[in-house]
Amino acid sequence: MDYENLEVKQEDTIVYITINRPKKLNALNKATINELHEAFTDANENEAARIVILTGSGQKAFVAGADISEFSDYNEQEGSALAREGQQNLFDFIENMHKPVIAAINGFALGGGLELAMAAHFRVASHNAKMGLPETSLGLIPGYGGTQRLPQLVGKGRAMEMIMTAGMIPAEKALEYGLVNHVTSVEELLPMAKNIANKICNNSGVAIKAAITAINAGFNPKIDGFATEIKAFGHCFGTEDFKEGTSAFLEKRKADFPGE
């Protein structure tokens, strides 16, 4: 499929989704959010794909926020609909995908851009990356899950400070906070993400899907995370991946998981 605001390519089992609006510092508008939903849906349903790496074009920005010009005249109902539809169609969708998503943060990740990165399963960043949720400086709060995911990642106090000051933190501070897993040079950002992706792809896709479900359940107050884990753990015993993984271990060879 051809996209106006994205570049999507697949190399072996890795799908690369690149937001490509460099003149707008890759800012999110409705069209881009819709295209991202389509691209992630395709990747999730693609049997040959095992993992997604999400990044922004250029070296200045991952996503430098939402396109404010699109909603500057919205009323309360329109604002609520904007957040609700965005969360359901993209941010929550990414978080609950069957396949892991790594956000490779190159440059600014602000507002909706940081919220997009936080929806991914984990994040790596370049040394020049800067992250923040500046919505309160616009008379808003984060609307794409930022008030929920940021405290989960960095703790309540740090999240309160970041959101209320509307400030940015550098990549090294984000690493200290636990907001990102790794920091590297701009040149090594995608190779690092690819290296991690390849390590993940060595393991059972069925088990990874189950792990994503169980981990996410632990952060949902409506779900018993321990019960979810027990159910998912038991289900693994009925899979072909379990048979192959245990056989390979006992036979002292590398597993060749069928993904079933």
C-alpha positions in Angstrom: 0.0 0.0 0.0 1.2 3.5 -0.8 1.2 6.1 2.0 1.3 9.8 1.9 2.9 10.4 5.3 4.7 7.1 6.0 7.4 4.9 4.6 6.9 1.2 5.3 9.3 -1.5 4.4 10.0 -5.1 5.5 13.4 -6.7 5.8 13.1 -10.4 6.6 10.8 -10.6 9.7 11.1 -6.9 10.7 8.7 -4.2 9.5 10.0 -0.6 9.6 7.4 2.1 9.9 8.8 5.6 9.4 6.7 8.7 9.9 7.7 10.9 6.9 6.7 14.5 7.4 10.1 16.1 7.9 9.0 19.6 7.0 6.5 19.4 9.9 9.0 17.6 12.1 6.8 14.5 11.6 3.9 16.0 13.6 0.8 13.8 13.9 -2.3 14.9 12.0 -5.4 12.9 11.4 -4.2 11.6 8.1 -1.0 10.3 9.6 -2.8 8.7 12.6 -5.1 6.9 10.1 -2.2 5.7 8.0 -0.4 4.5 11.1 -3.4 2.5 12.1 -3.5 0.9 8.7 0.2 0.2 8.7 0.2 -1.4 12.2 -2.9 -3.4 11.3 -1.2 -4.8 8.2 1.9 -5.6 10.2 -0.1 -7.3 12.9 -1.8 -9.5 10.4 1.3 -10.2 8.3 2.3 -13.8 9.0 5.9 -13.1 7.7 6.4 -10.2 10.1 7.6 -10.8 13.7 8.3 -7.3 15.0 7.9 -3.6 14.2 10.4 -0.8 14.5 8.8 2.7 14.5 10.8 5.8 13.9 10.7 9.3 12.3 12.4 10.5 9.1 15.5 12.6 9.4 17.6 13.3 12.5 15.6 16.2 14.1 12.5 14.5 15.3 10.7 11.2 16.0 7.4 13.1 16.3 7.5 16.7 17.5 3.9 16.6 18.7 0.4 16.8 17.2 -0.6 19.2 14.4 -2.2 21.9 16.5 -3.6 23.7 13.5 -6.1 20.8 13.1 -7.8 21.2 16.5 -7.2 24.7 17.7 -10.9 25.6 17.2 -12.4 22.4 18.7 -15.1 22.5 21.3 -15.3 20.1 24.3 -17.2 17.3 22.4 -14.8 17.5 19.5 -11.8 17.4 21.8 -13.1 14.3 23.6 -13.8 12.6 20.3 -10.3 13.4 19.1 -8.7 11.7 22.2 -11.1 8.8 22.2 -10.7 7.9 18.5 -6.9 8.4 18.6 -6.5 6.2 21.6 -8.7 3.4 20.3 -7.5 3.4 16.7 -3.7 3.9 17.3 -2.2 4.2 20.8 -4.1 1.4 22.6 -4.0 -0.7 19.4 -0.2 -0.5 19.4 0.1 -1.3 23.1 -2.0 -4.4 22.6 -0.6 -5.7 19.3 0.3 -9.3 19.1 3.8 -8.4 17.8 6.4 -6.3 19.7 6.8 -2.7 18.7 10.1 -0.9 19.3 10.1 2.9 19.1 13.4 4.2 17.9 13.4 7.8 19.1 15.5 10.0 16.8 15.3 13.7 18.0 12.3 15.3 19.5 9.5 13.2 20.9 7.0 15.7 22.3 3.3 15.6 23.1 1.6 13.1 20.9 5.0 12.0 19.7 6.1 10.9 23.2 2.7 9.3 23.8 3.1 7.3 20.5 6.6 6.1 21.7 5.1 5.2 25.1 2.5 3.1 23.4 5.3 0.9 22.0 6.4 -2.0 24.0 9.8 -0.3 24.7 12.0 2.5 23.5 15.5 3.2 22.4 16.8 6.7 21.8 19.6 8.6 20.1 21.8 10.9 22.2 20.2 14.0 20.6 16.6 12.9 21.6 14.5 15.2 23.8 11.2 14.1 25.3 8.4 15.8 27.0 4.6 16.4 27.3 4.2 20.2 26.8 0.4 20.2 26.6 -0.2 22.3 29.8 1.6 25.2 28.1 -1.3 25.1 25.6 -4.0 24.9 28.1 -4.4 21.2 27.6 -3.4 17.9 29.1 -2.0 14.9 27.3 -5.0 13.2 25.5 -3.4 10.1 23.9 -2.7 8.2 27.1 0.2 10.3 28.4 -1.3 10.8 31.9 -1.6 7.0 32.2 1.5 5.6 30.6 4.1 8.1 31.8 3.5 7.4 35.5 3.7 3.7 34.8 7.1 4.1 33.2 8.7 6.8 35.3 6.7 7.0 38.5 3.9 9.3 39.7 6.1 12.1 41.0 8.3 12.4 38.0 5.3 12.2 35.7 3.6 15.0 37.6 6.6 17.2 37.3 7.2 16.5 33.6 3.5 17.2 32.8 3.0 20.2 35.0 6.3 22.0 34.0 5.7 21.1 30.3 9.5 20.7 30.1 11.7 18.4 28.1 14.3 15.9 29.3 17.3 14.7 27.4 17.9 11.1 26.4 20.3 10.4 29.3 17.7 11.6 31.8 15.0 9.5 30.1 17.3 6.5 30.5 17.8 7.3 34.2 14.0 7.6 34.6 13.3 4.3 32.8 11.5 6.0 30.0 13.8 4.5 27.4 15.8 1.2 27.6 18.9 2.3 25.7 20.6 5.4 24.4 23.1 5.4 21.5 24.4 7.5 18.7 22.1 8.7 15.8 24.0 6.5 13.4 23.7 3.4 15.6 20.0 3.9 16.6 18.4 1.7 14.0 21.1 -0.9 14.0 20.6 -1.2 17.8 16.9 -1.5 17.4 17.4 -4.1 14.7 19.8 -6.1 16.9 17.3 -6.2 19.7 14.6 -7.2 17.2 16.6 -10.1 15.9 17.2 -11.4 19.4 13.4 -11.3 20.0 12.8 -13.1 16.7 14.9 -16.0 17.9 12.2 -16.8 20.5 8.7 -18.1 20.3 6.3 -15.7 18.7 3.4 -17.5 20.4 5.1 -17.0 23.8 5.9 -13.4 23.1 2.3 -12.7 22.3 1.2 -14.3 25.6 3.8 -12.3 27.5 2.6 -9.0 26.0 -1.0 -9.9 27.1 0.0 -10.9 30.6 2.3 -7.9 31.2 -0.3 -5.4 29.9 -2.9 -7.1 32.2 -0.8 -6.2 35.2 -1.3 -2.5 34.4 -5.0 -2.7 33.8 -7.0 -2.3 37.1 -10.0 -4.1 35.6 -8.0 -7.3 34.9 -6.4 -9.8 37.3 -2.9 -9.9 36.0 -1.9 -13.0 37.9 -5.0 -14.9 36.6 -4.1 -13.7 33.1 -0.6 -15.0 33.5 -1.7 -18.4 34.8 -4.2 -18.8 31.9 -1.6 -17.8 29.3 1.1 -20.0 30.9 -1.2 -23.0 30.8 -2.1 -22.2 27.2 1.5 -22.3 26.1 1.7 -26.0 27.1 -0.7 -26.8 24.2 1.3 -25.1 21.5 3.7 -26.5 18.9 6.2 -23.8 20.0 6.4 -25.3 23.5 7.0 -28.8 22.0 9.7 -27.5 19.8 11.3 -25.3 22.5 11.5 -28.0 25.1 12.7 -30.6 22.5 15.4 -28.3 21.3 16.6 -27.6 24.9 16.7 -31.3 25.7 18.5 -32.1 22.4 20.9 -29.3 22.9 20.1 -27.6 19.6 18.7 -24.3 18.5 14.9 -24.2 18.4 13.1 -23.6 15.1 9.7 -22.3 16.3 6.8 -22.9 13.9 4.8 -20.1 15.5 1.8 -22.2 16.4 
